[in-house]
Amino acid sequence: MDGKELSTNALIREVSEETNIKLTQQQLQKPITLFRMCSPFPGIDNNERFELFFPITQRDGEIINNEPHKCDALERFDIGNLPANTIPYIKTMIQAYQK
């Protein structure tokens, strides 16, 4: 987030910058929140994270990996058949979404 930017505005901006997908506030559903502990980063003592996940109702644009230097690939998977290497906290968020 940049400065006093709202989380929804940051999400819309970042998704556009990183994937070429255009979203609007109206396409965002109520966020799923997740508090988690993670491995500390070098030089950072606090390892607590507060994550917001926003399901969307639809999207506009074709997915393009605009940051190949940071991300090897963008792929879609069936929510019931996720890859074995799916990050555990992402699986937790998906389970919360399904409930």
N, CA, C and O of each residue as an XYZ file, in Angstrom:
396
protein
N       0.845     -1.171      0.000
C       0.000      0.000      0.000
C       0.892      1.234      0.000
O       1.929      1.271      0.662
N       0.474      2.228     -0.742
C       1.221      3.477     -0.832
C       0.597      4.533      0.073
O      -0.538      4.954     -0.150
N       1.333      4.959      1.088
C       0.852      6.014      1.965
C      -0.462      5.673      2.629
O      -0.575      4.652      3.308
N      -1.451      6.517      2.437
C      -2.755      6.332      3.058
C      -3.736      5.634      2.125
O      -4.949      5.786      2.271
N      -3.226      4.885      1.184
C      -4.052      4.185      0.198
C      -4.947      3.143      0.876
O      -4.496      2.411      1.756
N      -6.195      3.083      0.469
C      -7.108      2.056      0.970
C      -6.664      0.684      0.464
O      -6.090      0.570     -0.619
N      -6.933     -0.354      1.255
C      -6.526     -1.712      0.859
C      -7.159     -2.110     -0.480
O      -6.507     -2.761     -1.297
N      -8.409     -1.731     -0.711
C      -9.060     -2.087     -1.971
C      -8.422     -1.361     -3.148
O      -8.274     -1.940     -4.224
N      -8.044     -0.103     -2.957
C      -7.368      0.630     -4.028
C      -5.997      0.028     -4.319
O      -5.585     -0.073     -5.475
N      -5.299     -0.369     -3.267
C      -3.992     -1.009     -3.444
C      -4.133     -2.324     -4.215
O      -3.339     -2.619     -5.108
N      -5.140     -3.097     -3.864
C      -5.383     -4.364     -4.557
C      -5.648     -4.122     -6.041
O      -5.036     -4.763     -6.895
N      -6.550     -3.208     -6.345
C      -6.891     -2.919     -7.742
C      -5.657     -2.456     -8.518
O      -5.433     -2.895     -9.646
N      -4.866     -1.579     -7.924
C      -3.651     -1.075     -8.577
C      -2.625     -2.179     -8.788
O      -2.093     -2.336     -9.887
N      -2.345     -2.948     -7.731
C      -1.332     -4.000     -7.825
C      -1.727     -5.096     -8.815
O      -0.890     -5.565     -9.586
N      -2.990     -5.503     -8.796
C      -3.451     -6.538     -9.731
C      -3.260     -6.052    -11.159
O      -2.816     -6.813    -12.019
N      -3.589     -4.800    -11.416
C      -3.413     -4.245    -12.758
C      -1.936     -4.200    -13.145
O      -1.567     -4.596    -14.251
N      -1.094     -3.715    -12.232
C       0.337     -3.611    -12.512
C       0.977     -4.973    -12.750
O       1.806     -5.122    -13.647
N       0.597     -5.964    -11.952
C       1.277     -7.260    -11.990
C       0.687     -8.247    -12.985
O       1.403     -9.101    -13.509
N      -0.629     -8.139    -13.254
C      -1.268     -9.173    -14.085
C      -2.060     -8.641    -15.276
O      -2.558     -9.428    -16.082
N      -2.186     -7.321    -15.402
C      -2.946     -6.711    -16.490
C      -4.458     -6.830    -16.314
O      -5.204     -6.423    -17.205
N      -4.933     -7.372    -15.195
C      -6.366     -7.531    -14.947
C      -6.914     -6.233    -14.370
O      -6.346     -5.668    -13.435
N      -8.021     -5.767    -14.934
C      -8.665     -4.540    -14.474
C      -9.833     -4.909    -13.567
O     -10.727     -5.656    -13.966
N      -9.820     -4.381    -12.343
C     -10.888     -4.624    -11.375
C     -11.511     -3.298    -10.966
O     -10.898     -2.238    -11.092
N     -12.742     -3.381    -10.475
C     -13.419     -2.223     -9.899
C     -13.815     -2.558     -8.469
O     -13.834     -3.726     -8.082
N     -14.130     -1.541     -7.693
C     -14.581     -1.747     -6.313
C     -15.798     -2.675     -6.276
O     -15.923     -3.500     -5.370
N     -16.695     -2.542     -7.257
C     -17.924     -3.326     -7.283
C     -17.665     -4.819     -7.516
O     -18.506     -5.647     -7.163
N     -16.540     -5.170     -8.093
C     -16.221     -6.574     -8.353
C     -15.629     -7.279     -7.136
O     -15.501     -8.503     -7.128
N     -15.269     -6.514     -6.110
C     -14.650     -7.089     -4.917
C     -15.714     -7.497     -3.913
O     -16.600     -6.712     -3.577
N     -15.619     -8.733     -3.439
C     -16.506     -9.200     -2.384
C     -15.884     -8.864     -1.032
O     -14.762     -8.363     -0.961
N     -16.617     -9.142      0.027
C     -16.114     -8.913      1.379
C     -14.817     -9.705      1.565
O     -14.747    -10.870      1.173
N     -13.789     -9.089      2.159
C     -12.514     -9.791      2.290
C     -12.549    -10.909      3.338
O     -13.313    -10.876      4.303
N     -11.701    -11.877      3.102
C     -11.420    -12.922      4.084
C     -10.127    -12.483      4.752
O      -9.145    -12.180      4.075
N     -10.126    -12.449      6.086
C      -8.931    -12.015      6.799
C      -8.219    -13.220      7.402
O      -8.849    -14.200      7.801
N      -6.914    -13.127      7.459
C      -6.095    -14.211      7.991
C      -4.941    -13.598      8.775
O      -4.198    -12.764      8.259
N      -4.806    -14.017     10.009
C      -3.665    -13.628     10.829
C      -2.750    -14.833     10.881
O      -3.202    -15.945     11.154
N      -1.464    -14.627     10.624
C      -0.541    -15.760     10.627
C       0.842    -15.335     11.107
O       1.214    -14.163     11.058
N       1.573    -16.316     11.565
C       2.971    -16.138     11.924
C       3.791    -16.684     10.758
O       3.435    -17.706     10.170
N       4.865    -16.019     10.431
C       5.711    -16.493      9.335
C       7.168    -16.386      9.738
O       7.504    -15.800     10.768
N       8.014    -16.950      8.925
C       9.446    -16.882      9.190
C       9.889    -15.427      9.130
O       9.539    -14.715      8.189
N      10.644    -14.983     10.107
C      11.076    -13.585     10.087
C      12.017    -13.309      8.921
O      12.819    -14.157      8.527
N      11.899    -12.118      8.389
C      12.792    -11.678      7.328
C      14.069    -11.150      7.972
O      14.021    -10.651      9.096
N      15.194    -11.246      7.301
C      16.440    -10.718      7.874
C      16.279     -9.249      8.260
O      15.839     -8.429      7.454
N      16.636     -8.932      9.491
C      16.572     -7.560      9.969
C      15.203     -7.125     10.461
O      15.050     -5.992     10.917
N      14.194     -8.001     10.382
C      12.858     -7.668     10.858
C      12.497     -8.622     11.984
O      12.475     -9.839     11.798
N      12.214     -8.060     13.153
C      11.914     -8.881     14.324
C      10.483     -9.406     14.315
O      10.229    -10.507     14.802
N       9.554     -8.641     13.773
C       8.141     -8.998     13.821
C       7.814    -10.002     12.716
O       8.026     -9.724     11.535
N       7.304    -11.153     13.100
C       6.958    -12.156     12.094
C       5.448    -12.390     12.025
O       4.999    -13.439     11.564
N       4.677    -11.419     12.482
C       3.226    -11.522     12.416
C       2.737    -10.886     11.115
O       3.237     -9.843     10.692
N       1.764    -11.524     10.498
C       1.203    -11.002      9.249
C      -0.315    -10.995      9.339
O      -0.924    -11.912      9.890
N      -0.906     -9.964      8.799
C      -2.353     -9.819      8.695
C      -2.643     -9.753      7.205
O      -2.248     -8.798      6.536
N      -3.324    -10.752      6.686
C      -3.575    -10.855      5.251
C      -5.040    -10.579      4.950
O      -5.919    -10.971      5.718
N      -5.303     -9.913      3.849
C      -6.656     -9.700      3.350
C      -6.754    -10.350      1.971
O      -5.934    -10.084      1.092
N      -7.747    -11.191      1.792
C      -7.989    -11.848      0.505
C      -9.361    -11.406      0.020
O     -10.354    -11.567      0.729
N      -9.419    -10.853     -1.176
C     -10.678    -10.352     -1.724
C     -11.148    -11.246     -2.865
O     -10.585    -11.189     -3.958
N     -12.175    -12.074     -2.634
C     -12.767    -12.787     -3.768
C     -13.348    -11.758     -4.740
O     -13.764    -10.675     -4.329
N     -13.373    -12.096     -6.010
C     -13.940    -11.190     -7.001
C     -15.093    -11.870     -7.729
O     -15.126    -13.093     -7.860
N     -16.040    -11.056     -8.202
C     -17.207    -11.595     -8.893
C     -16.925    -11.804    -10.369
O     -17.502    -12.697    -10.989
N     -16.044    -10.994    -10.939
C     -15.648    -11.130    -12.346
C     -14.378    -10.322    -12.536
O     -13.961     -9.586    -11.641
N     -13.771    -10.459    -13.690
C     -12.564     -9.687    -13.984
C     -12.569     -9.333    -15.457
O     -13.214     -9.995    -16.270
N     -11.845     -8.290    -15.786
C     -11.724     -7.862    -17.168
C     -10.257     -7.894    -17.561
O      -9.389     -7.482    -16.792
N      -9.986     -8.387    -18.763
C      -8.619     -8.447    -19.262
C      -8.075     -9.850    -19.269
O      -8.575    -10.734    -18.573
N      -7.058    -10.041    -20.054
C      -6.376    -11.332    -20.128
C      -5.189    -11.307    -19.173
O      -4.448    -10.326    -19.114
N      -5.017    -12.397    -18.425
C      -3.925    -12.461    -17.454
C      -2.583    -12.483    -18.181
O      -2.333    -13.330    -19.039
N      -1.728    -11.531    -17.814
C      -0.376    -11.430    -18.364
C       0.581    -11.277    -17.189
O       0.320    -10.497    -16.272
N       1.665    -12.000    -17.210
C       2.674    -11.878    -16.162
C       3.543    -10.664    -16.466
O       4.500    -10.749    -17.235
N       3.199     -9.533    -15.853
C       3.943     -8.296    -16.083
C       5.228     -8.205    -15.264
O       5.986     -7.246    -15.416
N       5.483     -9.172    -14.412
C       6.683     -9.150    -13.584
C       7.415    -10.495    -13.642
O       7.571    -11.153    -12.613
N       7.863    -10.910    -14.823
C       8.532    -12.218    -14.936
C       9.829    -12.304    -14.135
O      10.310    -13.403    -13.857
N      10.395    -11.168    -13.764
C      11.599    -11.170    -12.934
C      11.277    -11.499    -11.470
O      12.180    -11.797    -10.689
N       9.976    -11.445    -11.094
C       9.544    -11.767     -9.736
C       8.693    -13.031     -9.679
O       8.541    -13.637     -8.618
N       8.140    -13.427    -10.820
C       7.177    -14.531    -10.847
C       7.430    -15.390    -12.092
O       7.437    -14.881    -13.213
N       7.634    -16.679    -11.887
C       7.909    -17.570    -13.014
C       6.713    -17.749    -13.942
O       6.868    -17.786    -15.162
N       5.520    -17.860    -13.361
C       4.334    -18.118    -14.187
C       3.069    -17.797    -13.405
O       3.062    -17.801    -12.174
N       2.004    -17.521    -14.139
C       0.674    -17.360    -13.567
C      -0.184    -18.464    -14.158
O      -0.319    -18.569    -15.378
N      -0.763    -19.285    -13.298
C      -1.560    -20.412    -13.770
C      -2.867    -20.477    -12.997
O      -2.939    -20.052    -11.844
N      -3.893    -21.008    -13.633
C      -5.192    -21.210    -12.982
C      -5.361    -22.689    -12.673
O      -4.971    -23.555    -13.456
N      -5.958    -22.960    -11.499
C      -6.206    -24.335    -11.082
C      -7.621    -24.456    -10.553
O      -8.172    -23.496    -10.015
N      -8.206    -25.626    -10.703
C      -9.507    -25.906    -10.123
C      -9.364    -25.824     -8.611
O      -8.420    -26.373     -8.044
N     -10.297    -25.138     -7.956
C     -10.220    -24.928     -6.508
C     -10.226    -26.253     -5.739
O      -9.721    -26.318     -4.618
N     -10.790    -27.298     -6.327
C     -10.813    -28.602     -5.680
C      -9.638    -29.487     -6.039
O      -9.548    -30.618     -5.562
N      -8.738    -28.993     -6.868
C      -7.599    -29.788     -7.326
C      -6.353    -28.904     -7.402
O      -5.776    -28.699     -8.470
N      -5.960    -28.391     -6.243
C      -4.803    -27.495     -6.187
C      -3.496    -28.289     -6.260
O      -3.462    -29.453     -5.862
N      -2.440    -27.684     -6.753
C      -1.140    -28.376     -6.809
C      -0.652    -28.743     -5.408
O      -0.988    -28.076     -4.428
N       0.128    -29.788     -5.327
C       0.653    -30.255     -4.042
C       1.506    -29.198     -3.344
O       1.589    -29.177     -2.116
N       2.140    -28.323     -4.123
C       3.031    -27.324     -3.515
C       2.330    -25.999     -3.205
O       2.995    -24.977     -3.037
N       0.989    -26.004     -3.126
C       0.262    -24.793     -2.748
C       0.674    -24.378     -1.340
O       0.740    -25.211     -0.435
N       0.945    -23.117     -1.163
C       1.388    -22.585      0.124
C       0.311    -22.861      1.182
O      -0.865    -22.593      0.937
N       0.690    -23.392      2.352
C      -0.303    -23.763      3.368
C      -1.284    -22.657      3.756
O      -2.476    -22.931      3.893
N      -0.826    -21.422      3.937
C      -1.778    -20.380      4.337
C      -2.745    -20.037      3.202
O      -3.847    -19.554      3.460
N      -2.357    -20.275      1.978
C      -3.275    -20.090      0.847
C      -4.352    -21.175      0.900
O      -5.523    -20.891      0.649
N      -3.976    -22.400      1.219
C      -4.968    -23.476      1.381
C      -5.954    -23.127      2.499
O      -7.155    -23.356      2.354
N      -5.459    -22.575      3.612
C      -6.317    -22.172      4.719
C      -7.317    -21.118      4.270
O      -8.497    -21.196      4.610
N      -6.852    -20.133      3.508
C      -7.733    -19.083      3.004
C      -8.781    -19.659      2.071
O      -9.942    -19.255      2.137
N      -8.414    -20.580      1.214
C      -9.363    -21.193      0.282
C     -10.419    -21.984      1.053
O     -11.600    -21.945      0.707
N     -10.001    -22.697      2.089
C     -10.961    -23.430      2.908
C     -11.945    -22.479      3.589
O     -13.135    -22.780      3.680
N     -11.455    -21.337      4.066
C     -12.336    -20.330      4.687
C     -13.319    -19.789      3.657
O     -14.497    -19.596      3.958
N     -12.838    -19.546      2.449
C     -13.702    -19.052      1.369
C     -14.807    -20.065      1.053
O     -15.961    -19.688      0.850
N     -14.452    -21.339      1.013
C     -15.435    -22.373      0.671
C     -16.509    -22.515      1.739
O     -17.635    -22.908      1.433
N     -16.177    -22.199      2.998
C     -17.166    -22.270      4.086
C     -18.099    -21.094      3.997
O     -19.007    -20.962      4.818
